[in-house]
């Protein structure tokens, strides 16, 4: 393991791009593998951040393509300092606005890819390495009209925090990042014109501050990273109030019935 690398999924824009920007400043990293579906956007990252960037165009909702990435990792046998599982998406709508295929695809990307990439990478991680999995404020409670997304992010949060305990003996940390609304392209994909959907994006922040906080919290060994007073308030409330009450508050906030 002569080479030290970082792997960032969902790297082509938004929060993923901000992680790439931060990692590009780390001298100990030989390469940063940037993974997303859009090869052109990945190439733009390489042009912007330099020769450390290795673009890898893969659709991580596809198990075959995940295995292709696994084979690349095994062949390289590099030390993986960071794995940042950022790939994922939401649909703001009712259960019957999505096909079965679309619903399962969301689960495959938001959950299956996170688990698979972690299992592929952990054997190549040394003490002091970090896994950063992007969950969401949506993980704090069930969210009607975002039912699959919020459920997948609850999985990511619980899985990551439990994994962090299991990896303590290896001195590898796993951190679940739980941001609220971030000003990224997630909304362009999430808003599909459904009759009932989220419309109040209170407390929206820029992705750079979330990425910076996540990196700091990971280095401090925290198993969860929560940025901003708005999200911290929601996190605290979710510990005190029954989920039925939290769902009612969500519906009222979003002007949904």
C-alpha positions as CSV (number, residue, x, y, z in Angstrom):
1,X,0.0,0.0,0.0
2,X,2.4,2.7,-1.3
3,X,-0.5,5.0,-2.3
4,X,-3.0,6.8,-0.1
5,X,-6.3,7.7,-1.5
6,X,-9.7,9.1,-0.8
7,X,-12.9,8.0,-2.4
8,X,-15.9,10.4,-2.8
9,X,-19.2,9.2,-4.3
10,X,-21.7,11.6,-5.7
11,X,-18.7,13.9,-6.3
12,X,-19.9,15.7,-9.4
13,X,-21.5,18.6,-7.6
14,X,-23.0,20.1,-4.5
15,X,-21.8,18.6,-1.2
16,X,-19.6,16.0,-2.9
17,X,-17.7,18.7,-4.8
18,X,-17.1,20.5,-1.5
19,X,-15.6,17.4,0.0
20,X,-13.3,17.0,-3.1
21,X,-12.2,20.7,-2.7
22,X,-11.3,20.1,1.0
23,X,-9.5,16.8,0.3
24,X,-7.5,18.3,-2.6
25,X,-5.6,20.4,0.0
26,X,-4.4,17.3,1.9
27,X,-0.8,16.6,0.9
28,X,-0.8,13.0,2.2
29,X,-3.4,11.9,-0.3
30,X,-1.9,10.6,-3.6
31,X,-5.2,10.4,-5.4
32,X,-8.9,11.3,-4.9
33,X,-11.2,9.0,-6.7
34,X,-14.3,10.9,-7.6
35,X,-17.3,8.7,-8.5
36,X,-20.6,9.7,-10.1
37,X,-22.6,8.9,-13.2
38,X,-21.7,12.1,-15.2
39,X,-18.2,11.6,-16.8
40,X,-18.1,15.1,-18.1
41,X,-18.7,16.7,-14.7
42,X,-16.0,14.4,-13.2
43,X,-13.6,15.5,-15.8
44,X,-14.3,19.1,-14.9
45,X,-13.3,18.3,-11.3
46,X,-10.0,17.0,-12.6
47,X,-9.4,20.2,-14.6
48,X,-10.3,22.3,-11.6
49,X,-8.5,20.5,-8.8
50,X,-5.5,18.9,-10.6
51,X,-3.8,15.7,-11.2
52,X,-4.8,14.1,-7.9
53,X,-8.3,13.7,-9.2
54,X,-9.2,10.3,-10.7
55,X,-12.6,10.4,-12.4
56,X,-14.6,7.2,-12.2
57,X,-18.0,7.2,-14.0
58,X,-20.2,4.6,-12.3
59,X,-23.9,4.4,-11.4
60,X,-23.7,3.1,-7.9
61,X,-27.4,2.0,-7.8
62,X,-26.3,-0.8,-10.2
63,X,-24.8,-3.7,-8.4
64,X,-22.7,-4.7,-11.4
65,X,-21.1,-1.3,-11.5
66,X,-20.5,-1.3,-7.8
67,X,-18.6,-4.6,-8.2
68,X,-16.6,-3.0,-11.0
69,X,-15.5,-0.3,-8.5
70,X,-14.7,-3.0,-6.0
71,X,-12.4,-4.8,-8.5
72,X,-10.6,-1.5,-9.1
73,X,-10.1,-1.0,-5.3
74,X,-8.8,-4.6,-5.0
75,X,-6.4,-4.2,-7.9
76,X,-5.0,-0.9,-6.7
77,X,-4.5,-2.1,-3.1
78,X,-4.0,1.5,-2.0
79,X,-4.5,2.7,1.6
80,X,-7.9,4.3,1.8
81,X,-7.7,7.3,4.2
82,X,-11.3,8.6,3.5
83,X,-14.4,7.0,2.1
84,X,-17.2,9.6,1.7
85,X,-20.5,8.1,0.7
86,X,-22.3,11.1,-0.6
87,X,-24.2,9.5,-3.6
88,X,-28.0,9.5,-3.0
89,X,-31.2,11.3,-4.0
90,X,-34.7,12.2,-2.8
91,X,-38.1,12.4,-4.4
92,X,-40.6,14.8,-2.9
93,X,-43.9,13.1,-3.5
94,X,-46.5,10.6,-2.4
95,X,-45.8,6.8,-2.5
96,X,-47.9,6.4,-5.6
97,X,-46.1,9.1,-7.6
98,X,-43.2,6.8,-8.1
99,X,-42.9,3.5,-9.9
100,X,-41.7,0.4,-8.1
101,X,-38.5,0.6,-10.1
102,X,-37.9,4.2,-9.0
103,X,-38.6,3.4,-5.4
104,X,-36.2,0.4,-5.4
105,X,-33.5,2.4,-7.2
106,X,-33.6,5.0,-4.4
107,X,-33.1,2.3,-1.8
108,X,-30.3,0.8,-3.9
109,X,-28.4,4.0,-4.1
110,X,-29.1,5.5,-0.6
111,X,-28.6,2.2,1.3
112,X,-27.0,-0.6,-0.7
113,X,-24.3,1.5,-2.2
114,X,-23.3,2.9,1.2
115,X,-23.0,-0.6,2.8
116,X,-21.3,-2.1,-0.2
117,X,-18.7,0.6,-0.5
118,X,-17.9,0.5,3.2
119,X,-17.4,-3.3,3.0
120,X,-15.2,-2.9,-0.1
121,X,-13.0,-0.2,1.5
122,X,-12.6,-1.2,5.1
123,X,-10.0,-4.0,4.4
124,X,-7.8,-1.3,2.9
125,X,-8.2,1.2,5.7
126,X,-5.5,1.8,8.4
127,X,-5.8,3.3,11.9
128,X,-6.8,6.9,11.6
129,X,-8.9,6.4,8.5
130,X,-12.5,7.8,8.2
131,X,-15.8,6.7,6.7
132,X,-18.2,9.6,6.3
133,X,-21.7,8.6,5.3
134,X,-24.2,11.3,4.4
135,X,-27.5,10.8,6.2
136,X,-29.9,13.7,6.7
137,X,-32.1,15.6,9.2
138,X,-34.8,13.5,7.5
139,X,-33.3,10.6,9.4
140,X,-34.6,11.9,12.7
141,X,-38.3,11.0,12.1
142,X,-40.6,9.4,9.5
143,X,-41.5,12.0,6.8
144,X,-44.8,11.6,5.0
145,X,-44.4,12.5,1.3
146,X,-40.7,11.7,1.6
147,X,-41.3,8.3,3.1
148,X,-38.6,6.3,1.3
149,X,-35.9,9.0,1.5
150,X,-36.3,9.6,5.2
151,X,-36.3,5.8,5.8
152,X,-33.1,5.3,3.9
153,X,-31.4,8.1,5.8
154,X,-32.6,6.6,9.1
155,X,-30.9,3.4,8.0
156,X,-27.7,5.3,7.1
157,X,-27.6,7.1,10.5
158,X,-28.2,4.0,12.6
159,X,-25.9,1.8,10.5
160,X,-23.0,4.3,10.6
161,X,-23.2,4.9,14.3
162,X,-23.2,1.1,15.0
163,X,-20.4,0.6,12.6
164,X,-18.4,3.2,14.4
165,X,-18.5,1.1,17.6
166,X,-17.5,-2.1,15.7
167,X,-14.5,-0.3,14.1
168,X,-13.1,1.1,17.3
169,X,-10.6,-1.8,17.7
170,X,-9.2,-0.9,14.3
171,X,-9.2,2.8,15.1
172,X,-11.3,3.7,12.1
173,X,-14.1,6.1,12.6
174,X,-17.5,6.2,10.9
175,X,-19.5,9.4,11.0
176,X,-23.1,9.9,10.0
177,X,-23.6,13.5,8.6
178,X,-27.1,14.8,9.2
179,X,-27.6,18.1,7.4
180,X,-30.9,19.9,6.9
181,X,-31.7,21.6,3.6
182,X,-28.6,22.3,1.6
183,X,-28.5,24.5,-1.5
184,X,-27.6,21.8,-4.0
185,X,-29.0,20.1,-7.1
186,X,-30.9,17.6,-5.0
187,X,-34.0,19.8,-5.3
188,X,-34.0,19.8,-9.1
189,X,-34.2,16.0,-9.0
190,X,-36.5,15.8,-5.9
191,X,-39.2,18.2,-7.0
192,X,-41.2,16.3,-9.6
193,X,-44.4,18.4,-9.7
194,X,-46.3,16.1,-7.2
195,X,-49.5,17.4,-5.8
196,X,-48.2,16.9,-2.2
197,X,-44.6,17.6,-1.6
198,X,-42.2,19.6,0.6
199,X,-42.1,23.3,-0.2
200,X,-40.8,25.0,2.9
201,X,-37.0,24.8,2.9
202,X,-36.4,26.8,6.1
203,X,-32.8,26.9,7.4
204,X,-31.2,26.2,4.1
205,X,-27.4,26.4,4.1
206,X,-24.5,26.2,1.6
207,X,-22.8,22.9,1.1
208,X,-19.3,24.1,2.0
209,X,-20.1,24.7,5.7
210,X,-21.7,21.3,6.0
211,X,-18.6,19.6,4.4
212,X,-16.2,21.5,6.6
213,X,-18.1,20.6,9.8
214,X,-18.3,17.0,8.7
215,X,-14.6,16.7,8.2
216,X,-13.9,18.3,11.6
217,X,-16.3,16.0,13.4
218,X,-14.9,12.9,11.7
219,X,-11.3,13.9,12.7
220,X,-12.6,14.3,16.3
221,X,-14.0,10.8,16.2
222,X,-17.6,11.8,16.4
223,X,-20.2,9.3,15.2
224,X,-22.7,12.0,14.1
225,X,-22.2,15.4,12.6
226,X,-25.0,18.0,12.9
227,X,-24.6,21.5,11.5
228,X,-26.7,24.6,12.3
229,X,-29.1,25.7,15.0
230,X,-32.2,24.7,12.9
231,X,-31.0,21.1,12.6
232,X,-29.8,20.8,16.1
233,X,-33.2,22.0,17.3
234,X,-34.9,19.3,15.2
235,X,-32.5,16.7,16.5
236,X,-33.2,17.6,20.1
237,X,-37.0,17.7,19.5
238,X,-36.9,14.2,17.9
239,X,-35.4,12.8,21.2
240,X,-38.2,14.3,23.3
241,X,-41.4,14.1,21.2
242,X,-43.3,11.0,19.9
243,X,-42.9,10.4,16.2
244,X,-46.6,11.0,15.6
245,X,-46.1,14.5,17.0
246,X,-43.0,15.0,14.9
247,X,-44.9,13.9,11.8
248,X,-47.7,16.3,12.5
249,X,-45.3,19.2,13.0
250,X,-43.6,18.3,9.7
251,X,-46.9,18.3,7.8
252,X,-47.8,21.6,9.3
253,X,-44.5,23.1,8.4
254,X,-44.9,21.9,4.9
255,X,-48.5,23.0,4.6
256,X,-49.6,19.4,3.9
257,X,-52.7,17.5,5.1
